[in-house]
Amino acid sequence: MKPLLFNAAVGIAKCQNNGKIYGVLLEEHSKKWHAKWAFIISEAAAKKEGFTEQSFPKDVQYMKEYPGCPYCNKMEKLKTGGVTRPADVYLAVDLSGSMSGDPLTKAKKAMTDFVAQMNSKSVKIGIITFATNVSHVLPLTDDYKKVKQTINEFTIGGYVGYGNAAEPFTTAYPILSKSEDLRYILVLTDGEWCDLDEKMAIREAKKCHSSGIEIIALGFGSVQKSFLDSIASATEYSKLTTLDNLSSSFTGIAKDIGGSR
């Protein structure tokens, strides 16, 4: 499917009677996709618009106004399966001094597990690290081997320093704001930051929210849930976890974003 808005997308189905393709408009309500309308579209027009034929979400539901196939007027069940929606995802990783040792080791494994769950055909991943300073260490890419290599090379200190003065949103915003795909910033932190201006991170996060960029905030250690809530785009997108549960938390997020199911 190709996203149109934050909560709408178009998928391409095929008439079971004559084999011709048609478009299906879906809307997302309460994290479930609902088929709302169907329309005739030529293959040339579909290709030009970037619409592709593929499976629809397994839990797709049908709104009352959904007319069925526009060719035969039958209520054909849409072909369902694992659908992956094009998305750009930034991993924003807190590399302050408190992440030294076991936290960094387990964070690397969790993020590597996350990458393994994603589909490089539809999801690009980039990496931003921050502490005293911020570093755009890897632009968005579908080269997951390079993503994993970058994660494994994380160290504490270096250019980003050891403190808590920086935030990742100012760096990610100008890049993601230009994308027409789904956009996410997945933040991992073990404490609060922007100690020079504690409201700066929240202010920059809300700027992302207003542009439809989803922020998922995952925290452990000394971080407060209230801080995660303040930077996440919705309270359900903020979560406190533990070092031992980091990998399972990242796996759950991968399923929400849309991995290689």
FIROLUM-441760 format. One line per 2 residues: their letters; for each residue x, y, z of N, C-alpha, C. Coordinates in steps of 0.05 Angstrom, whole numbers, always signed. Layout:
N
A> X Y Z X Y Z X Y Z | ...
REM end
This chain:
261
MK> +17 -24 +0 +0 +0 +0 +17 +25 +0 | +7 +47 -10 +21 +72 -9 +6 +91 +9
PL> +20 +101 +30 +7 +120 +49 +0 +146 +34 | -23 +157 +40 -31 +183 +29 -29 +204 +51
LF> -40 +198 +74 -40 +215 +97 -31 +199 +121 | -31 +211 +144 -23 +197 +168 -41 +172 +172
NA> -67 +174 +166 -85 +152 +172 -100 +142 +147 | -89 +145 +123 -102 +135 +99 -81 +124 +80
AV> -89 +104 +64 -71 +91 +46 -87 +79 +23 | -73 +74 +0 -86 +62 -23 -71 +36 -29
GI> -87 +14 -32 -76 -11 -40 -88 -20 -67 | -75 -38 -80 -85 -48 -106 -94 -77 -104
AK> -119 -82 -112 -130 -109 -112 -135 -117 -141 | -143 -143 -145 -148 -153 -172 -176 -166 -172
CQ> -192 -159 -192 -219 -171 -194 -217 -201 -199 | -231 -216 -184 -230 -245 -186 -245 -255 -211
NN> -261 -237 -223 -277 -244 -247 -262 -239 -273 | -251 -214 -276 -238 -208 -301 -208 -204 -299
GK> -197 -205 -275 -168 -203 -271 -157 -174 -272 | -174 -154 -275 -165 -127 -277 -160 -116 -249
IY> -141 -97 -247 -134 -86 -221 -153 -63 -214 | -156 -58 -188 -171 -34 -179 -159 -24 -153
GV> -164 +1 -147 -153 +13 -123 -173 +10 -100 | -162 +8 -76 -178 +7 -51 -167 +29 -32
LL> -185 +46 -24 -178 +67 -5 -183 +56 +23 | -163 +57 +40 -165 +48 +68 -160 +71 +87
EE> -174 +70 +110 -169 +89 +131 -162 +74 +156 | -144 +86 +172 -136 +73 +197 -150 +85 +221
HS> -164 +68 +235 -179 +77 +259 -172 +57 +282 | -164 +68 +305 -157 +52 +328 -137 +30 +321
KK> -117 +38 +304 -95 +20 +296 -104 -4 +279 | -128 -2 +267 -138 -22 +248 -145 -9 +222
WH> -139 -24 +200 -145 -14 +173 -174 -21 +165 | -188 -2 +153 -215 -5 +144 -217 +2 +114
AK> -227 -17 +98 -232 -11 +70 -256 +7 +67 | -253 +30 +55 -275 +50 +53 -286 +53 +25
WA> -269 +51 +4 -278 +56 -23 -261 +40 -43 | -272 +34 -66 -258 +20 -87 -262 +35 -113
FI> -242 +36 -130 -244 +51 -155 -227 +38 -177 | -237 +42 -202 -223 +32 -225 -198 +48 -230
IS> -176 +35 -236 -151 +49 -242 -135 +32 -262 | -123 +44 -282 -107 +29 -301 -80 +22 -289
EA> -67 +2 -300 -41 -7 -291 -21 +16 -294 | -23 +30 -317 -5 +53 -322 -8 +74 -301
AA> -33 +81 -294 -38 +102 -274 -29 +93 -246 | -33 +67 -240 -25 +56 -214 +6 +58 -212
KK> +20 +51 -233 +49 +51 -232 +59 +80 -229 | +46 +98 -243 +54 +126 -242 +51 +137 -213
EG> +29 +129 -200 +23 +139 -173 +39 +124 -152 | +52 +103 -159 +68 +87 -140 +51 +67 -125
FT> +27 +61 -135 +10 +41 -122 +18 +13 -132 | +21 -7 -114 +29 -33 -123 +9 -54 -112
EQ> +6 -76 -127 -11 -98 -119 +3 -114 -98 | -9 -119 -75 +3 -135 -54 -19 -143 -34
SF> -11 -158 -14 -31 -166 +6 -39 -142 +24 | -64 -144 +34 -74 -124 +52 -71 -135 +81
PK> -73 -117 +101 -69 -126 +129 -88 -149 +135 | -79 -167 +152 -95 -191 +159 -121 -184 +173
DV> -121 -162 +188 -145 -154 +203 -161 -132 +189 | -158 -129 +163 -173 -108 +149 -203 -112 +153
QY> -217 -90 +158 -246 -91 +161 -259 -74 +139 | -285 -78 +136 -299 -65 +114 -321 -46 +124
MK> -318 -20 +116 -338 +0 +125 -364 -4 +110 | -385 +6 +121 -412 +3 +109 -413 +13 +81
EY> -398 +35 +75 -399 +47 +49 -381 +34 +28 | -366 +14 +37 -348 +0 +18 -364 -15 -3
PG> -360 -9 -29 -378 -19 -50 -370 -46 -61 | -346 -56 -54 -337 -81 -66 -322 -75 -92
CP> -318 -95 -108 -304 -92 -133 -319 -74 -152 | -306 -53 -163 -319 -35 -181 -326 -46 -209
YC> -315 -69 -215 -321 -82 -241 -345 -100 -240 | -346 -118 -220 -368 -137 -218 -387 -132 -196
NK> -381 -111 -180 -399 -103 -157 -402 -125 -136 | -383 -143 -135 -384 -164 -115 -367 -156 -91
ME> -375 -165 -67 -360 -160 -43 -338 -181 -41 | -318 -178 -58 -295 -196 -57 -278 -191 -32
KL> -269 -212 -19 -252 -209 +3 -224 -201 -7 | -213 -180 +4 -187 -172 -5 -166 -192 +3
KT> -147 -196 -14 -125 -215 -8 -109 -204 +16 | -108 -220 +37 -94 -211 +61 -69 -226 +66
GG> -52 -214 +82 -26 -227 +89 -9 -206 +103 | +16 -211 +104 +34 -192 +117 +39 -168 +99
VT> +29 -145 +106 +33 -121 +90 +55 -104 +103 | +72 -93 +86 +92 -75 +96 +88 -48 +82
RP> +86 -27 +98 +82 -1 +87 +109 +14 +86 | +115 +28 +64 +140 +42 +62 +143 +61 +86
AD> +167 +60 +98 +171 +76 +122 +201 +84 +124 | +205 +107 +136 +232 +116 +143 +234 +117 +173
VY> +254 +103 +184 +257 +100 +213 +285 +109 +222 | +285 +128 +240 +311 +136 +253 +313 +123 +280
LA> +334 +109 +286 +341 +100 +312 +357 +123 +325 | +346 +134 +346 +359 +156 +361 +368 +146 +388
VD> +395 +143 +391 +406 +128 +413 +421 +146 +432 | +414 +145 +457 +428 +160 +479 +454 +145 +485
LS> +477 +158 +480 +503 +146 +485 +518 +162 +507 | +503 +173 +526 +515 +187 +549 +531 +167 +566
GS> +546 +178 +585 +564 +162 +601 +550 +140 +617 | +525 +144 +625 +510 +124 +640 +503 +99 +623
MS> +507 +100 +597 +501 +77 +580 +525 +58 +578 | +547 +64 +592 +571 +48 +591 +565 +20 +601
GD> +581 +0 +591 +579 -27 +601 +555 -43 +591 | +542 -56 +610 +520 -74 +604 +497 -60 +589
PL> +490 -35 +596 +468 -22 +581 +474 -20 +551 | +499 -12 +544 +506 -10 +516 +506 -37 +502
TK> +517 -57 +516 +518 -84 +504 +490 -94 +497 | +472 -91 +516 +444 -101 +512 +429 -84 +493
AK> +435 -58 +492 +422 -40 +473 +430 -47 +445 | +455 -54 +441 +464 -62 +414 +450 -87 +405
KA> +447 -106 +422 +433 -131 +415 +404 -126 +408 | +391 -109 +425 +363 -103 +420 +359 -89 +394
MT> +376 -70 +387 +373 -56 +362 +379 -73 +338 | +399 -91 +341 +405 -110 +320 +382 -129 +315
DF> +369 -138 +337 +345 -155 +335 +322 -140 +320 | +320 -114 +326 +300 -97 +314 +304 -96 +283
VA> +329 -92 +275 +335 -90 +247 +329 -117 +233 | +334 -139 +247 +329 -165 +235 +299 -170 +230
QM> +282 -156 +245 +253 -159 +242 +242 -142 +219 | +257 -122 +210 +247 -104 +190 +251 -114 +161
NS> +237 -102 +142 +238 -109 +114 +253 -88 +99 | +276 -94 +89 +292 -73 +75 +280 -64 +48
KS> +260 -80 +38 +247 -72 +13 +228 -48 +17 | +219 -44 +42 +200 -23 +47 +207 -4 +69
VK> +227 -11 +86 +234 +6 +109 +264 +14 +107 | +269 +40 +107 +296 +50 +108 +302 +58 +137
IG> +326 +53 +146 +334 +58 +173 +359 +77 +174 | +358 +97 +191 +380 +114 +196 +386 +115 +225
II> +409 +126 +233 +418 +126 +261 +428 +154 +269 | +418 +163 +292 +428 +188 +305 +436 +181 +333
TF> +460 +189 +341 +469 +186 +369 +471 +213 +382 | +468 +213 +408 +469 +239 +422 +477 +235 +451
AT> +490 +256 +462 +497 +258 +490 +502 +287 +496 | +527 +296 +498 +533 +325 +500 +527 +338 +473
NV> +534 +323 +451 +529 +332 +424 +512 +311 +409 | +505 +318 +385 +489 +299 +369 +505 +293 +344
SH> +502 +268 +334 +516 +259 +310 +497 +243 +292 | +496 +252 +267 +480 +238 +246 +498 +216 +235
VL> +501 +194 +248 +521 +174 +241 +514 +158 +217 | +489 +155 +210 +481 +139 +187 +456 +150 +174
PL> +457 +160 +150 +433 +169 +136 +414 +146 +130 | +389 +152 +124 +370 +131 +118 +380 +113 +95
TD> +378 +86 +100 +388 +67 +80 +373 +41 +82 | +373 +26 +60 +361 -1 +60 +383 -22 +61
DY> +408 -13 +66 +431 -31 +69 +432 -39 +99 | +418 -60 +106 +416 -68 +134 +443 -79 +145
KK> +460 -89 +127 +486 -98 +136 +502 -74 +147 | +499 -52 +134 +512 -27 +143 +500 -17 +168
VK> +473 -19 +171 +460 -11 +195 +470 -27 +219 | +471 -53 +216 +480 -70 +238 +510 -64 +245
QT> +526 -60 +224 +554 -53 +229 +557 -28 +245 | +541 -8 +238 +541 +18 +252 +533 +15 +282
IN> +512 -1 +286 +504 -7 +314 +526 -20 +330 | +539 -40 +318 +560 -55 +332 +584 -38 +338
EF> +587 -15 +324 +610 +3 +328 +604 +25 +349 | +581 +25 +360 +574 +45 +381 +594 +44 +404
TI> +604 +68 +412 +621 +71 +435 +611 +95 +451 | +618 +95 +476 +612 +118 +494 +634 +139 +492
GG> +627 +164 +491 +646 +185 +489 +650 +194 +460 | +675 +199 +452 +680 +208 +425 +667 +235 +419
YV> +658 +239 +395 +647 +265 +388 +623 +272 +404 | +605 +253 +410 +580 +261 +425 +585 +266 +454
GY> +608 +258 +465 +614 +264 +493 +600 +246 +512 | +598 +255 +538 +587 +238 +559 +562 +250 +572
GN> +555 +275 +566 +534 +288 +581 +506 +284 +571 | +489 +303 +576 +460 +300 +570 +448 +326 +558
AA> +464 +340 +542 +456 +367 +533 +441 +366 +506 | +444 +344 +491 +434 +344 +463 +408 +329 +460
EP> +395 +333 +438 +370 +319 +431 +371 +312 +401 | +357 +291 +392 +359 +282 +364 +339 +294 +345
FT> +318 +307 +355 +296 +314 +338 +303 +337 +318 | +319 +356 +326 +327 +378 +309 +342 +367 +284
TA> +357 +345 +288 +372 +333 +266 +354 +317 +248 | +335 +302 +259 +318 +284 +243 +296 +299 +229
YP> +286 +321 +240 +262 +335 +230 +265 +343 +200 | +287 +359 +193 +288 +368 +165 +290 +346 +144
IL> +299 +322 +153 +301 +299 +135 +274 +286 +132 | +262 +279 +154 +237 +264 +154 +214 +282 +144
SK> +215 +307 +148 +193 +325 +140 +190 +326 +109 | +210 +317 +95 +209 +317 +65 +199 +290 +54
SE> +197 +270 +72 +189 +243 +63 +159 +241 +60 | +150 +226 +40 +122 +220 +36 +114 +193 +48
DL> +133 +179 +59 +128 +153 +71 +120 +156 +100 | +113 +134 +114 +110 +136 +142 +136 +142 +155
RY> +136 +158 +177 +161 +168 +188 +161 +163 +218 | +183 +152 +228 +186 +146 +256 +213 +154 +267
IL> +214 +163 +292 +238 +166 +307 +235 +149 +331 | +252 +128 +333 +252 +110 +356 +274 +117 +375
VL> +267 +128 +398 +287 +138 +417 +292 +117 +438 | +317 +112 +444 +325 +95 +466 +342 +112 +486
TD> +334 +113 +511 +348 +129 +530 +346 +117 +558 | +366 +123 +575 +366 +113 +602 +363 +136 +622
GE> +357 +160 +612 +354 +183 +630 +344 +207 +614 | +337 +228 +628 +328 +253 +615 +352 +269 +605
WC> +347 +286 +585 +369 +301 +574 +361 +330 +569 | +378 +344 +554 +376 +373 +549 +378 +388 +576
DL> +399 +382 +591 +402 +395 +617 +408 +424 +615 | +414 +434 +591 +418 +463 +588 +392 +477 +584
DE> +372 +463 +574 +345 +474 +569 +326 +450 +569 | +315 +443 +592 +299 +418 +594 +275 +418 +577
KM> +265 +441 +567 +241 +442 +551 +248 +440 +521 | +274 +441 +514 +281 +441 +486 +274 +415 +472
AI> +279 +393 +485 +273 +367 +473 +243 +364 +468 | +227 +373 +487 +198 +371 +485 +188 +389 +462
RE> +199 +413 +461 +191 +432 +440 +197 +421 +412 | +222 +410 +409 +229 +399 +383 +214 +374 +376
AK> +208 +358 +397 +192 +334 +392 +164 +341 +382 | +152 +361 +394 +125 +369 +386 +125 +381 +357
KC> +147 +392 +349 +149 +402 +322 +147 +378 +303 | +160 +356 +310 +158 +331 +295 +129 +321 +295
HS> +117 +321 +318 +89 +311 +320 +71 +326 +300 | +74 +352 +299 +56 +369 +283 +60 +363 +253
SG> +82 +351 +246 +87 +344 +217 +81 +315 +211 | +69 +301 +231 +61 +273 +226 +84 +254 +230
IE> +105 +262 +242 +128 +244 +248 +122 +231 +275 | +120 +205 +275 +115 +190 +300 +140 +187 +316
II> +139 +193 +342 +162 +189 +359 +154 +167 +379 | +170 +146 +380 +167 +124 +399 +190 +127 +419
AL> +183 +129 +444 +203 +133 +465 +205 +109 +483 | +228 +96 +483 +233 +72 +499 +255 +79 +520
GF> +249 +74 +545 +268 +82 +565 +272 +61 +587 | +294 +62 +600 +300 +45 +623 +318 +61 +642
GS> +327 +48 +664 +345 +61 +682 +331 +83 +698 | +342 +108 +698 +332 +129 +715 +311 +147 +701
VQ> +306 +142 +676 +287 +159 +661 +259 +156 +673 | +244 +178 +673 +217 +179 +683 +197 +175 +660
KS> +175 +160 +666 +154 +156 +646 +143 +183 +636 | +141 +202 +654 +130 +228 +647 +147 +242 +625
FL> +173 +238 +626 +190 +249 +605 +186 +235 +578 | +184 +208 +579 +178 +193 +555 +152 +201 +543
DS> +131 +205 +559 +105 +214 +550 +107 +241 +536 | +124 +258 +547 +125 +286 +537 +138 +288 +509
IA> +155 +268 +502 +168 +269 +476 +155 +250 +456 | +141 +230 +465 +128 +211 +447 +104 +225 +434
SA> +97 +216 +410 +74 +228 +396 +48 +219 +407 | +47 +198 +424 +23 +190 +438 +33 +174 +462
TE> +17 +174 +484 +26 +160 +508 +30 +130 +503 | +15 +119 +485 +18 +90 +479 +45 +85 +464
YS> +58 +106 +455 +83 +104 +442 +107 +109 +461 | +102 +110 +487 +123 +112 +506 +122 +88 +525
KL> +146 +78 +532 +146 +54 +548 +171 +52 +565 | +167 +46 +590 +190 +39 +608 +195 +9 +606
TT> +220 +2 +605 +227 -26 +604 +251 -31 +621 | +263 -55 +619 +287 -61 +634 +308 -71 +614
LD> +333 -73 +624 +354 -82 +606 +348 -110 +596 | +338 -127 +613 +332 -155 +605 +310 -157 +584
NL> +293 -137 +584 +270 -137 +565 +273 -119 +541 | +297 -108 +537 +301 -90 +515 +295 -103 +488
SS> +305 -127 +484 +302 -140 +458 +272 -146 +452 | +257 -155 +472 +229 -161 +467 +214 -135 +462
SF> +222 -113 +475 +209 -87 +471 +214 -77 +442 | +238 -80 +433 +245 -72 +406 +230 -89 +385
TG> +228 -115 +391 +213 -133 +373 +184 -125 +371 | +172 -118 +393 +144 -109 +393 +141 -84 +376
IA> +160 -65 +379 +158 -41 +363 +161 -47 +333 | +179 -66 +327 +183 -73 +299 +156 -84 +286
KD> +141 -99 +302 +116 -109 +292 +96 -86 +288 | +96 -66 +305 +78 -43 +303 +85 -27 +278
IG> +110 -23 +272 +119 -7 +249 +113 -22 +223 | +118 -48 +224 +113 -65 +200 +139 -77 +190
GS> +144 -101 +200 +169 -114 +193 +166 -134 +171 | +184 -153 +169 +184 -172 +147 +166 -196 +153
R> +141 -191 +158 +122 -212 +166 +113 -227 +141
REM end
